[in-house]
Amino acid sequence: MVEGKRKSGSKRKIKVRVPSSKSVTQYKKRKPAKAKCAECSADLKGVARVRATKLKKMPKSAKRPSRPFGGQLCSKCTRKEIVRRSK
């Protein structure tokens, strides 16, 4: 039987072959939702989709794009904002 803590739907089941050549089901947490643009709520490109524990260990350049408003606004909204501020 499955342990009680693994019965929830929040964990995903992954079938893995272990070194002893057995096929085992492992239970892992799901990926978080994709990052959204603050203005138009489009999916952001180049933003890592990992849990906070892995995000802590990643270098800053791998977490988000290194441009103004990187990780906050999509490229279209960034372009609009820069043009708006330059006037």
TAHUHU-V263495 format. One record per backbone hydrogen bond with DSSP energy under -1.0 kcal/mol. CO is the residue of the C=O (numbers start at 1). NH is the residue of the N-H. Records with the same first field share a line. If there is no record, write none. Layout:
# TAHUHU-V263495
CO: NH ; NH
This chain:
# TAHUHU-V263495
3: 6
4: 7
10: 30
12: 28
14: 26
16: 24
18: 21
22: 18
24: 16
26: 14
28: 12
35: 44
37: 41
42: 37
51: 55
52: 56
59: 62
63: 48
65: 67
67: 70
69: 72 ; 73
72: 38
74: 78
75: 79
76: 80
77: 81
78: 82
79: 83
80: 84
81: 85
82: 86
